[in-house]
Amino acid sequence: MKAAVHDQTRPATVRVFIALAPPDHAKEELARELRPAYATHPQMRWNRIEDWHITLAFLGELPVGTVPLLRPPLAGLAAARRSLSLALRGSGSFDDRVLWSGIDGDLDALYALAMDVRSTVEECGVVLEERPFRPHLTLARARRGDHSSTGEIARGIAGFTGRRWPAERLHLVGSNFGRSSGPIHYRDIEAWPLGDGSSSGS
């Protein structure tokens, strides 16, 4: 009986995206730059540093049973691609609400990887929204009615340029968005190492 109740409460869908993640030292470097803003803008909804990521494709809510179908083709795609040399650089905002850090480095390869990820996902039957790929790291969101904080913070770290780092793993990530009143948390469903580009699929 308890098992039946557990099955009924298990979510039938999961919110999923595919991403790259900066290493700890790169995140710590940017976090140090943000410390003054953490102090002066505590009202911002700051993302947890451990959750910082660069979204390549947002898949939205998927049936739980669809997720295993993504694993083999994404593993093959990762093996066929080289690691990328990236860096965190500058800042800006979307719609005065979302604060982000920009991405620098092997941008042509990053755009190509994002396109290949989208194609692979669509071949698995997942319908993606038509949205331009704008590589960035989401740092925080302003509360409703706050139209100035993101611009102030972005101007303060506009000159930031982090050290380069290798993006070496492709992450399939799930989130609890909309399932609780607390902050959004992310978890790796699976991650695959990027290869050396020598696969026949490259």
N, C-alpha and C positions, 0 to 999 in steps of 0.2 A: 504493500500500500504506500509506504513511504517513497519507494522508487517511482511509483506512478505520479505522485505529487511533485517529485523532483523533476521528472520529465516535462510536466506541464509548465513549470516555472522557468525552464531553460529557454533562453532567447532563440527564436526561430531564425533570426537574422543577426548579422554582425556588420559593423561599420568598418570598412577596410580601405586602406590606401597602400601604395608602394612607394618606398622612399630610400634615400641615402641618409646616413647619420654622421655628423662630425665626430671625431674622436674627443675624448675627455679634455685633452690639453687645449684643443681649439675652442671648446665651449667655455673652459675656465678663463681663457684669454679674453673672450668677449664679455663674460660675466664680470670680470674685473672692470672693464670699461663701463659697464652698466651700473656699477655700485652707486654712484651719485644719484642716478635716476631712481633706483630702488628706494633710496631714502627720501627723495623729493616728491615722488609720485607713488605713494603706497596704495592709492586708490585704483591703480591700474590692475587689471587681471593678468598677472604675470604668468607665463607658461613655466612649468617646471623645467629646469635646465636639462635634466635627464631625458626629457621628452622632445628636445629640439631636433628637428629633422627637415630635410629638403624633399618635399612631395614631388614625385615624378608622375603619378597618376592617382586620382581620387576615384575610388570605385563606388563609394556610397554604401548603402545598406544592401548586403547580399544574403541570400539564403545560406545558412550554415553549410549545407551540402555542396554548394558551389566552390567553396574555398579549396578543398582538396584537388579539384580539377585544375587549379591555377599552379599548383606546386611544380609538376614536371616541366611545363613549358617555361616557367620563370627560372627554374634551376638551369635549364639548357641555355636560356638567354644570358644569364649571369656568367656561365662558363665560357661563353663565346665572346665576352667583352673584356677589355682591359680595365684595370683600375684607373681612376681619374685623379688628377692633381687639382685640388680646389682650395679656396680660401674664403673666409668671411670678410666682407668689405662693405663699409658704408651703411646707410640706413634710410628708411623712408616709411610711408604709411599708405594704406589703402583706405579710401573713403573716410579719412580722419579718425578711423576706429581701430585699425589693425597696424601695429608697429612691427616692422620687419628689418632684418639684416640682409644685405645683398650677397650675391655669390660671385666670385671671381675665379679665374683659372682656365681649365680646359672646357670652355663653354660650348664649343662646337660639339665636342664629344658628349657633353652633358645633354644638350638638346637632342642629339641623335639617340642617346640611351632612352630619354623620355619618350621619343617617338616610337622606338622599338617596344618599349614596355606597353604603351597604349595599343599598338598593333597586336601584340601577343595576347593581351587581355581581351580585346575585341574578338580575336579568333576563338577564344574560349566561350563566346556568347554573351559577354558582359557589355552592356550598352553604356558608354561613357558620355558625360556632358561635353558639349563643344565649348571648351574654354582654352584660351591661349596659355602656353607654358611660360610662367614667369618664375624662374628659380629664385627662391628666397627662404629664409628661416623666420617663421613667425615667433615673435618674442612676447607680445602682450596684446591685450585688447582693452580699449577704453570703455568705460561704462557709458550707458546711454546719456546723451546730453553733454558729454565731455568732448568738445570739438577742438581742444587746444593741446592736450597732453601729448598725444602721439607726435605732433609736429615739433613740439619743444624738445622731446627726447631725441627724435630723429636728427634734429639739427645739432644736438650736443655730441652725437657719435658719428656724424657724417664723415669725418676724416679717419675713422677707424679702418685699419687694414691689418688683418690677421696673417699669421704665417701659413704657408701652404701645407696641406696634409693630403694623404692619399685616401680616396673613397674606395674601399676595398670590398664592401658587402652590399648586396641588394636586399632590402628588408620588406617583407610582407607584414603589415602592421594592422592591428585591430584596436578600436577605441571603445570607451564606455559612453561616448557622447549621447546625451539624451536619456540615459538609463539611471541617472541619479542627479541629485541637486548639488553635488560637490563638484570639484574641478575635473576637467577632462584628463583621463589617464590613458596612456598608450601601452601596448605590449606587443612584442614581436610574436607573430604567429610562426614565422620561420624566416631565416636569413640565409643567403647563399653567397659564397665568396665569388667575386669577379675573377675571371680567369686571366690568361695572358693574350687573349685575342687570337689564338692559333686554331680555335675550333673551326670546323668546316661551316658552321653557321655564322661566322663573322663576316 
